[in-house]
Amino acid sequence: MEKHFLKNIDFGKVLDMASLVDYQNGQVVSRTLAQSKALSLTLFAFDLGEEISSHSSGGDAMVYILDGSARITIGSQDYVLEKGQTIVMPAAIPHAIFAAAKFKMLLIVVFNIDS
């Protein structure tokens, strides 16, 4: 039997990443593609006005915007990202994500498992 490290995604098929997660009114929708001690890959769709409030992570988190635009706060600095743009939120630094418009993103979090 084959062992796969990714889940919730078709193998050997060309996919439109943004179409793998759908918008839902008044919600943040997520689809986990991988989760381990070293790595997390998750797709998100944020409806207008939805957010993930300020928090910090034990890993470096990279956001890649697949559709729409988002306001991302890292520390006290705000950034507006559009489709096709990415930003890294460093480990242990508070960050937040807000949907000033509907948007979809791929979140990649890399953890240090050596320490």
N, C-alpha and C positions, 0 to 999 in steps of 0.2 A: 504494500500500500504506500502511495506517495505521501510525503509529509509536506504540507504547505505552511509557510510562515505568515502569509497574508490571508485575510478572511474578508467576507462580505464583498467580494469582487470577482468577476469572471477572469479566468486564466486563458491565455492564448487568443484574446479577442481585443480588437482596437476599441477603445472606450473614450467617450467625452467625459472627462473627470467631473465637470460641473453638473452633468445630468445624473450623477450617481447619488445626489441628495436633493430633495425637493423642498421648496419653501412651504411653510404652513403658517396660517394667520396667527399672529401673537405668540410665536414660538421660536426657539432655537432648536434646530434639528441636527442631530449628529449621526455619523456612520463611522464606526471604528474599523480601520483597515488592518492595523497591527497594534499589538500592545505587549510589551515585555519590560524587563528591568532596564534595558538599554535604550528602547525606542518606542515612541507612540506616533501613529499616523491616524489622523481623524479628519473626516470631511465635515464641514458645518454649513448650514443654511440659516441665516438670520433674517427674520422679518423686520420691517421698519420699526425702529425704536427699541428693539431687543438688545440685550447686552450681557456680557460676562463681567461682573464687577471686579474691582481691583483685588488682585491676589498675586502671590509669587509662586514660582515653580522650582523644583529641585533640578531642572534641566534647562538647557538653552532651547527656546521655542521659536521656530521659524513659521511665519504666516505667509502664505501665497494666496493672493486674491484671484479667484476663478471667475467671479461675476460681480458686477456692481462696485460699490466702494464702502470703505469702513474707516472709522476713526479709532485709532489705536493709541493708547497712552502708555508710555514707558517711563517710570519714575514720575516726573512732573511735566514731561514733554509730550505734546500731542502731535500725531502724524495722520494725514489722510492718504489712504492707499486706494488705488484704482485697479481695475482688472489688469492682470499681468504683472503687478508689482509685488514685492516681497519685503519683509522686514524681520530682523531677529530681535527677540526679546530675551535678554540675558538672564540666566539662572539667578534666583534670589533677588531680583529687582521687581518691585510691584508693577503690574501692568493690567490694563483693562481694554475691553473691546466693545465698541458701540456701533450699532447700525443706524447711521443717519439716513441711509437708504438700504433697501434690501441688498444683501450680498452673500456670496458663498466663498468659502476659503478652505484650503488644505492646511492643517496644522501638523507640523513635524516637531516633536520634542525629543531631544537627545540627552540621555542621562549618563553621568559618569559612574560606571559600576566598579571602577578600580579603587575607589577610595572608601 
